[in-house]
Amino acid sequence: MGRTIAKIVGVAGYVPEYRLTNAELETMVDTNDEWIRTRTGIVERRILKDKTKASSDMGAEAVKQLLKKTGTAPDEVDLLICATATPDMLFPDTANVIRDKVGITSGFGFEISAACSGFLYALTTGARFVEGGLKKVIVVGADKMSSIVDYTDRSTCIIFGDAAAAVMLEPTDDGLGIIDSVLESDGSGRHLLYQKAGGSLHPATHETVENKEHFIYQEGRAVFKYAINGMVGSIKQVLERNGLSKEDIHWLVPHQANKRIIDGVANMFDFPKEKVMVNIQKYGNTTTATIPLCLWEWEDKLHKGDNLILTAFGGGFTWGATFLKWGY
Ligand code: UT7
């Protein structure tokens, strides 16, 4: 028997119905389908139109589906971690709102804020709790990005979409689980990708609203370079310290921020296209949901024992890579 690690035993996702197409964006800002497709790879993204619904509602849908799929009763769940960049409120945290919405009263929950790397950070954290003795841990990424996007800013409004997706972790000693993670961060990049106002530094005022400081601000070109370098660096470390070569990897599961970034990372390692999960054309950048949404979509194509490398880069900056063996 090997050491106890955390195995992914199920995955579920939720995307809102409304499709915001490139054609519709053309009517909103000075952009065009060709530019968006060639510069980002995005064709459409889903938007949660219902103003009464938040990130937690999408997270709750994904978690309900996950519980059903894995035959888990709500009160069997020991821990629920929610990664999000768009919490329902600054507090209480979104994890506990989701727990309430799906009827989980056992155990505990908390939120992780690491922007687009949030799911990787949360997955790694959840895995440690399983290694420490918890039996059922849910990790959910949920982001209503449309709530912080300025739909008059063509450099950001074309990128983001709304979604949630979740995985269930359980202990295993068969080696088929989360084996290793490299997580990195550098706060000096915080001025290149952020939401300026709404926190304790710049609480909401008429001025912050007028200055559009509650929306995402991104210096895309600068972030682009950091993103490729960061993910490539983390993947290299994970491959090296686990004695893996690129041939050993069955699937690369990259954060979906830009198709050109994904291609750039994959090309650095010569990963063939067929081994790289890409669904950015359908959903855009859903921040913490991109990676589990890919796992959800590819679930039928995955085989027990497949080697997966997950990688992400996001505001902070935060980035990293996780090596796992698929468990079912
Ligand atoms: O997920 C978290 C981490 N985030 C990322 O990884 C995102 C990283 N960055 C990116 O994906 C890209 O930088 C963007 C998609 C945001 C932008 O693409 P880009 O190729 O870096 O474009 P750019 O900002 O360098 O702009 C090139 C040109 C500019 O015009 P000029 O100055 O060359 O005349 C922009 O004004 O494209 C213009 N432009 C647009 N044109 C049509 C910017 N946005 C648009 C647009 N439609 N939507």
Residues whose N, C-alpha, C, O or C-beta is under 5 A from the ligand:
A	BS01	UT7	D30 T31 N32 W35 R39 T40 C116 R154 S155 I158 G220 R221 V223 F224 A227 A257 N258 F313 G314 G315
